[in-house]
Amino acid sequence: MKKVIAIILVSVLLLVGCGSGSSTGGLEPGDGEGIKDTIIFAQGADITSLDPHIGRQLRACTVSSNMFDTLTKFDSDMNIEPSIAESWERLSDLSVKFNIRKGIKFHNGDELTAEDVKYSLERAMASEHVGYTVSFIDNVEMEDDYTVIVNTEEPYGVILAALTSTTAGIVSKRAAMELGDDFALNPVGSGPFKLVEWKQGEYCKLEAFEDYYLGKPETQYVIMKVVPESTQRSILLETGEIDLAYELAPNDVGRVAGNDELTVFEGLSSKVIEVSLNCASKGPIGNKLVRQAVELAIDKDTLVENVVYGKGKPEVLPVTPALYGYIDYPEKNKYNIQKAKELLAQAGYADGFETSIFVENDQTFIELSQVIQNQLSEIGIKVDIEVMEYGTLLDLVYDGDEYEMWMTFWNTTVGDADRAVHSLFFSKHGGINDSRYSSDKMDELLMAQRTELDQEKRLEIFKEIYDLLAEDMPIVTLYAAYNLVGANKKVQGFQLSPEAYFKLRDVTVLK
């Protein structure tokens, strides 16, 4: 046996505190002894899908991560620990054996076995939505009812971290095969909560799973409300209609923190805010000199100070300091108007041009886009801001090629920079390469860092990756974002996690 798999320990400061209490807004509040039987949280957009092998977006995973378990998981300090797999053993550089915990039940009462694990990982591999997250897997063998062997195409040092992702969640094989496409509306996992009702565009209600292998949650129900306006989420928190306000707007932090009945959880996340640039565009954005000029014309310090009130960290990398693979570049803000103008002239656009930026209907993103619009006008680029509903925006970006710039974010959920750079920039596996970026050199580097088990050598390769990104500029990273969650002080047990898939099994709300 050669090297033992490298478990990446991500050191992240997690701020832990108390939180909230509220009514359920007409969705069946209940009584318990000392605690409410319902936790209500609000987020900025609806679930895209409750199938973990389809709904990869953050707003989907905030719900599905409470319904589906994975082979491994992170503890509150981002250390990897057992979950469905009670133990594991590296057999070779290409194979890891996982021993499945006996007695785990699915929400339909079936026992979870190695057959479900094998099926789930293969189902994720075949998914056009999340296949890129498990593209390191070559095949899965079932040794017996409680043992699987995951074989990788190449050595992959972060396999344990990668398998913590909700997109590698374990589903009931029987339910998934019987329901087919309807599984997304009738999901069957083994997590602490199970689905009661999903009223699309309004709310999703979950119920505690009595046979959960770690014990039934103390809180009977969890309700997610869709509230697109961040200010409205803060108001609902103040009036007691919700217990937790996810995606708290930076300009609402002071208001919430100043309320004696409320508190704010904040900490650096694994999410970066970025502008994705369509490298395949037939217009000016298709020229890398123009893309370089765009970054030089954006003053990231101004964005962070004036739009997000300092609740961010200007960055040039598509990864945050919360991740292994982050490198502390000295120049976080490359703002240089004169050089930007020179690059535009060199590209043949000395007089500027007109373009557009797609933005979801989110207050912070709209304000960021407005500042960027003004800053780019300084070098002659006239930007039209197109604001639209999140689902519509995703369809336009992923199903069509006719977009120029997109204000978005990337959230790396597995503690390692591989998930960000490989997903966003590797051409051969597709994934969610919304910048349409393609580079043989980048593909070579991305595979090299994946297959290198020496972590110090991986950091050297990451540096080459970041240097190439700075040259080709498929995205402009603006800043590393903070997780901002408003809560009533009656909420007990809530903890931030960098990836923002907040687990609610141990959370309660005092009466």
C-alpha positions in Angstrom: 0.0 0.0 0.0 1.4 3.4 -0.9 0.2 6.6 0.6 -2.7 7.0 3.0 -5.3 9.2 1.6 -4.9 12.9 2.5 -7.7 14.2 4.5 -7.8 17.9 4.0 -8.3 19.8 7.3 -9.8 23.2 6.6 -9.3 25.7 9.4 -12.2 28.0 9.4 -13.4 30.3 12.1 -17.0 29.4 12.8 -19.0 31.8 14.9 -21.5 30.0 17.1 -24.4 31.6 19.0 -28.0 31.5 19.9 -31.1 32.2 17.7 -34.7 32.5 17.0 -38.3 31.7 17.7 -41.4 32.3 15.5 -44.8 31.2 14.3 -45.2 29.1 11.1 -47.3 31.6 9.2 -50.3 29.4 8.9 -48.3 26.2 8.3 -49.4 24.2 11.3 -47.5 25.4 14.3 -47.4 22.9 17.2 -46.6 22.6 20.8 -43.8 20.9 22.6 -42.4 21.1 26.1 -40.1 24.2 26.1 -39.4 24.2 22.4 -41.5 25.0 19.3 -42.1 22.1 17.0 -41.3 24.1 13.8 -38.2 25.9 12.5 -38.8 28.3 9.7 -36.1 29.7 7.6 -36.3 32.0 4.5 -33.9 32.1 1.5 -33.7 34.2 -1.6 -34.8 31.6 -4.3 -36.7 28.4 -4.6 -35.3 24.9 -4.8 -34.4 23.9 -8.4 -34.9 20.2 -7.6 -35.2 17.9 -4.5 -33.3 15.2 -6.3 -29.7 15.5 -5.0 -28.5 14.3 -8.4 -30.2 17.2 -10.1 -30.5 20.1 -7.7 -26.9 21.2 -7.3 -27.6 24.9 -6.6 -27.1 26.3 -3.1 -30.8 27.0 -2.5 -31.6 23.4 -3.4 -28.9 21.9 -1.2 -29.9 23.9 1.9 -33.0 21.7 1.9 -31.8 18.4 0.3 -28.7 18.2 2.6 -31.2 17.8 5.5 -32.9 15.0 3.7 -30.0 12.9 2.3 -26.9 11.6 3.9 -23.6 10.9 2.3 -20.8 8.4 2.8 -18.7 10.9 4.7 -19.4 14.2 6.2 -17.7 17.2 7.8 -17.9 18.0 11.5 -18.3 21.6 12.7 -14.6 22.2 12.3 -14.5 20.9 8.7 -12.8 17.6 9.7 -14.0 14.5 7.8 -15.8 12.0 9.8 -18.0 8.8 9.2 -21.6 9.1 8.1 -23.2 6.3 6.1 -19.8 4.8 5.8 -18.7 3.9 9.4 -15.1 3.3 8.3 -12.9 3.1 5.2 -9.6 1.7 4.0 -7.4 2.8 1.1 -6.6 -0.4 -0.9 -4.4 1.3 -3.4 -3.9 4.7 -5.0 -7.0 4.0 -7.1 -9.3 2.2 -4.7 -11.0 2.9 -1.4 -13.1 0.4 0.5 -16.1 1.8 2.4 -17.8 -0.2 5.2 -21.5 0.7 5.3 -23.2 1.2 8.7 -25.8 -1.5 9.3 -29.4 -0.6 10.3 -29.8 2.7 8.5 -33.3 3.2 7.3 -34.6 5.1 4.3 -37.7 7.3 4.7 -39.8 4.5 3.1 -38.7 2.0 5.8 -36.2 0.1 3.6 -32.8 -0.6 4.9 -29.9 1.2 3.3 -27.4 -1.3 1.8 -24.3 -1.3 -0.4 -26.6 -1.8 -3.3 -28.2 1.6 -2.7 -24.7 3.2 -2.4 -23.5 1.7 -5.6 -26.7 2.7 -7.4 -26.6 6.3 -6.0 -23.0 7.0 -7.0 -23.5 5.5 -10.5 -26.7 7.6 -10.8 -24.8 10.7 -9.9 -22.0 9.8 -12.3 -24.6 9.6 -15.1 -26.3 12.8 -14.3 -25.9 15.7 -16.7 -26.5 18.0 -13.8 -24.0 16.8 -11.1 -21.8 14.2 -12.9 -18.9 16.6 -12.8 -18.8 16.4 -9.0 -18.1 12.7 -9.1 -16.1 12.6 -12.4 -13.1 11.2 -10.5 -14.9 7.8 -10.1 -14.2 5.1 -12.6 -16.6 2.5 -11.2 -18.1 1.2 -8.0 -18.0 -2.4 -6.9 -20.2 -4.1 -4.3 -18.2 -6.6 -2.3 -21.2 -7.6 -0.1 -24.4 -6.1 1.4 -22.4 -3.6 3.5 -19.2 -3.0 1.6 -18.5 -1.0 -1.5 -15.2 -0.2 -3.3 -14.9 3.1 -5.1 -12.3 2.9 -7.9 -11.0 6.2 -9.4 -9.7 6.8 -12.9 -6.6 8.4 -11.5 -5.2 8.8 -8.0 -7.4 11.3 -6.3 -6.3 12.6 -2.9 -9.5 14.4 -1.9 -12.0 11.6 -2.4 -13.2 11.6 1.2 -13.9 15.3 1.0 -15.6 15.0 -2.4 -18.0 12.3 -1.1 -19.3 14.7 1.5 -21.2 16.7 -1.2 -24.9 16.5 -1.3 -24.6 15.8 -5.0 -23.2 12.4 -3.9 -26.1 11.8 -1.6 -27.4 8.3 -1.2 -30.9 7.7 -2.4 -33.2 4.7 -2.2 -32.6 2.6 -5.3 -36.1 1.0 -5.1 -37.8 4.4 -4.9 -35.7 6.1 -7.5 -36.2 3.2 -10.0 -40.0 3.0 -9.4 -40.6 6.7 -9.5 -38.3 7.7 -12.3 -38.6 11.4 -13.1 -41.2 11.8 -10.3 -38.5 11.0 -7.7 -37.7 14.7 -7.6 -41.2 15.4 -6.3 -41.2 12.4 -4.0 -37.6 12.1 -2.8 -36.6 9.2 -0.5 -33.4 9.6 1.4 -32.1 8.5 4.8 -31.5 12.0 6.4 -32.9 13.4 9.6 -35.9 15.0 7.8 -38.3 13.8 5.1 -40.5 15.7 2.7 -44.1 16.7 3.6 -44.9 19.2 0.9 -43.2 21.4 -1.7 -45.3 24.2 -3.0 -43.0 25.6 -5.7 -42.2 29.2 -5.5 -43.6 29.5 -1.9 -42.3 27.0 0.6 -41.1 23.5 1.3 -42.0 21.6 4.5 -40.0 18.7 6.0 -40.8 16.4 9.0 -38.5 14.8 11.5 -37.6 11.2 10.5 -38.4 9.0 13.5 -36.0 6.2 12.5 -33.0 8.4 11.8 -29.9 6.4 12.7 -28.5 9.1 14.9 -31.8 9.7 16.6 -35.0 11.6 15.7 -34.5 15.4 15.6 -36.0 17.3 18.6 -37.9 19.7 16.2 -40.7 18.1 14.4 -40.9 20.3 11.3 -38.6 22.4 9.2 -40.1 24.9 6.7 -38.2 26.8 4.0 -39.9 29.9 2.7 -39.0 31.5 -0.6 -38.6 35.3 0.0 -36.6 36.8 -2.9 -36.3 40.3 -1.3 -33.5 40.4 1.3 -35.1 43.3 3.1 -38.4 41.4 3.4 -36.5 38.4 4.9 -35.2 40.8 7.6 -38.7 42.2 8.2 -40.1 38.7 8.6 -37.3 37.9 11.1 -38.2 41.1 13.1 -41.9 40.2 13.2 -41.3 36.7 14.3 -42.7 35.1 11.1 -39.4 33.3 10.5 -36.7 32.0 12.8 -33.7 32.2 10.5 -33.0 34.6 7.6 -30.5 33.1 5.2 -28.5 35.3 2.8 -28.9 38.3 5.0 -28.1 41.4 3.0 -25.0 43.2 4.2 -26.9 46.5 4.6 -29.4 44.7 6.9 -26.7 43.4 9.3 -26.6 46.5 11.5 -30.4 46.6 11.7 -30.7 43.0 12.7 -27.8 43.1 15.1 -29.2 46.2 16.8 -32.4 44.4 17.7 -32.3 43.0 21.2 -34.3 39.9 20.2 -32.2 39.0 17.2 -28.6 38.1 16.4 -26.4 37.8 13.4 -24.1 34.8 12.5 -21.3 35.8 10.2 -18.1 34.2 9.0 -16.0 33.9 5.9 -17.6 31.3 3.5 -16.4 29.1 0.8 -18.3 31.2 -1.7 -16.9 33.8 -4.2 -18.9 36.4 -6.0 -17.8 36.7 -9.6 -18.6 37.9 -13.1 -18.5 35.0 -15.5 -17.4 36.1 -19.0 -18.4 34.2 -22.1 -15.1 33.2 -23.7 -17.0 31.8 -26.7 -18.7 35.1 -27.5 -18.4 36.3 -31.0 -18.4 39.9 -29.6 -15.7 41.8 -27.7 -16.0 39.6 -24.6 -14.6 36.7 -26.6 -11.2 38.5 -26.7 -9.0 37.8 -23.7 -7.5 41.3 -23.8 -11.0 42.7 -23.4 -11.6 40.3 -20.5 -8.4 41.4 -18.8 -9.4 45.1 -19.3 -12.8 44.4 -17.6 -11.0 43.2 -14.5 -8.6 46.1 -14.4 -11.6 48.6 -14.7 -13.4 47.1 -11.6 -12.4 48.5 -8.3 -13.0 45.6 -6.0 -12.2 47.6 -2.8 -15.0 50.0 -3.7 -17.4 47.2 -4.3 -16.7 45.6 -0.9 -16.7 48.8 1.1 -19.7 50.5 -0.5 -22.0 47.6 -1.5 -21.4 44.9 1.0 -20.3 47.1 3.9 -17.0 45.2 4.3 -18.7 41.8 4.6 -16.3 40.4 2.0 -12.7 40.0 1.1 -11.5 41.3 -2.3 -10.0 38.4 -4.3 -8.5 37.4 -7.6 -8.9 33.7 -7.1 -12.1 31.6 -7.7 -11.5 30.1 -4.2 -11.6 31.5 -0.7 -9.2 31.3 2.2 -11.6 28.6 3.7 -10.3 26.1 1.1 -7.2 24.0 0.7 -5.5 25.2 -2.5 -6.0 28.9 -1.7 -2.8 30.9 -2.3 -2.4 34.4 -0.8 -1.8 36.5 -3.8 -0.4 39.9 -2.8 -2.5 41.8 -5.4 -6.2 41.3 -4.6 -7.4 44.4 -6.5 -5.8 45.0 -9.9 -7.7 48.3 -10.5 -5.9 50.3 -13.2 -8.0 52.4 -15.6 -5.1 53.5 -17.8 -3.9 49.9 -18.4 -7.5 48.8 -19.0 -7.8 51.5 -21.7 -4.5 50.4 -23.3 -5.7 46.7 -23.4 -9.0 47.8 -25.0 -7.1 49.7 -27.7 -4.8 46.8 -28.3 -7.8 44.6 -28.8 -9.3 47.0 -31.3 -11.9 48.6 -29.1 -10.3 52.0 -28.3 -13.7 53.6 -28.4 -15.3 51.0 -26.3 -18.4 49.0 -27.1 -21.9 48.0 -25.8 -22.6 44.8 -23.9 -24.9 43.4 -21.2 -24.7 41.6 -17.9 -27.3 39.1 -16.6 -28.2 39.4 -13.0 -30.7 37.5 -10.8 -33.3 39.5 -8.9 -31.2 40.0 -5.8 -30.6 43.3 -4.1 -26.9 42.9 -3.5 -26.2 41.6 -7.0 -28.2 44.4 -8.6 -26.2 47.0 -6.6 -22.9 45.3 -7.5 -23.8 45.3 -11.1 -24.8 49.0 -11.0 -21.4 49.9 -9.6 -19.6 47.8 -12.2 -21.7 49.4 -14.9 -20.5 52.8 -13.8 -16.9 51.7 -13.5 -16.8 50.0 -16.9 -18.2 53.2 -18.4 -14.9 54.9 -17.5 -13.2 52.9 -20.2 -15.9 53.2 -22.7 -17.8 50.0 -22.1 -21.5 50.6 -21.9 -23.3 47.9 -20.0 -27.0 47.1 -20.0 -28.1 45.3 -16.8 -30.7 42.6 -17.4 -32.4 41.5 -14.2 -34.4 38.3 -14.2 -35.8 35.5 -12.0 -33.1 33.0 -10.9 -34.5 30.0 -12.7 -35.0 31.9 -15.9 -31.4 33.1 -15.7 -30.0 29.6 -15.2 -31.9 28.4 -18.3 -30.5 31.3 -20.4 -26.9 30.8 -19.2 -26.7 27.0 -19.4 -29.0 26.3 -22.4 -27.9 29.1 -24.7 -24.6 30.7 -25.8 -25.8 34.3 -26.4 -24.8 36.0 -23.2 -21.8 38.2 -22.5 -21.4 38.6 -18.8 -23.2 37.0 -15.8 -23.1 38.2 -12.2 -23.1 35.0 -10.1 -21.4 33.1 -7.3 -19.5 29.8 -6.9 -19.8 27.9 -3.7 -17.2 25.2 -3.1 -18.7 22.6 -0.8 -16.0 20.0 -0.2 -13.2 22.0 1.5 -10.8 21.8 -1.5 -10.1 24.1 -4.5 -10.3 21.2 -6.9 -14.1 21.3 -6.8 -14.0 25.0 -8.0 -11.4 25.0 -10.6 -12.1 21.6 -12.1 -15.9 22.2 -12.3 -15.6 25.7 -13.7 -12.7 25.4 -16.1 -12.2 21.7 -17.2 -13.4 21.5 -20.8 -13.6 17.7 -21.4 -16.0 16.9 -18.6 -18.3 19.8 -19.3 -19.6 20.3 -15.8 -20.9 23.8 -15.4 -18.3 25.7 -17.4 -20.6 28.6 -18.0 -17.8 30.8 -19.2 -17.3 28.4 -22.2 -13.6 28.3 -21.4 -11.4 25.8 -23.2 -7.7 25.4 -22.8 -5.6 22.3 -23.3 -3.0 23.6 -20.9 -5.6 24.2 -18.3 -7.0 20.7 -18.7 -3.5 19.3 -18.2 -2.9 21.3 -15.1 -6.4 20.5 -13.6 -5.8 16.8 -14.1 -2.2 17.1 -12.7 -3.4 18.6 -9.4 -6.2 15.9 -9.1 -3.8 13.0 -9.4 -1.0 14.5 -7.2 -1.2 13.0 -3.7 1.6 15.2 -2.3 -0.3 18.2 -1.1 2.7 20.6 -1.3 3.2 19.7 -4.9 -0.5 20.3 -5.5 -0.1 23.8 -4.2 2.6 24.4 -6.8 0.2 23.2 -9.6 -2.6 25.4 -8.2 -0.3 28.4 -8.6 0.2 27.6 -12.3 -3.6 27.2 -12.6 -4.2 30.6 -11.1 -1.6 32.3 -13.3 -3.2 30.9 -16.4 -6.6 32.1 -15.3 -5.2 35.6 -14.8 -4.0 35.4 -18.4 -7.2 34.0 -20.0 -9.6 35.7 -17.5 -12.7 33.5 -18.0 -14.2 35.0 -14.8 -13.5 38.1 -12.8 -13.5 37.1 -9.1 -14.8 40.1 -7.1 -14.6 38.9 -3.5 -14.8 36.1 -1.0 -18.2 36.4 0.6 -19.3 36.1 4.2 -22.0 33.8 5.3 -24.6 36.2 6.9 -27.6 34.6 8.7 -30.0 36.5 10.9 -31.7 34.7 13.8 -34.0 35.1 16.7 -32.1 34.6 19.9 -34.4 31.8 20.8 -32.8 29.6 18.2 -30.5 27.0 19.9 -27.7 24.9 18.4 -27.4 26.7 15.0 -23.9 26.7 13.5 -22.5 28.3 10.4 -20.6 26.2 8.0 -18.4 27.6 5.2 -20.5 25.9 2.4 -23.8 27.3 3.8 -25.6 23.9 3.7 -26.8 24.5 7.3 -27.8 21.3 9.0 -30.8 21.6 11.3 -31.1 18.3 13.0 -29.7 19.7 16.3 -31.4 23.1 16.1 -34.3 24.0 18.3 -36.4 27.1 18.9 -37.4 28.0 22.5 -41.0 29.1 23.1 
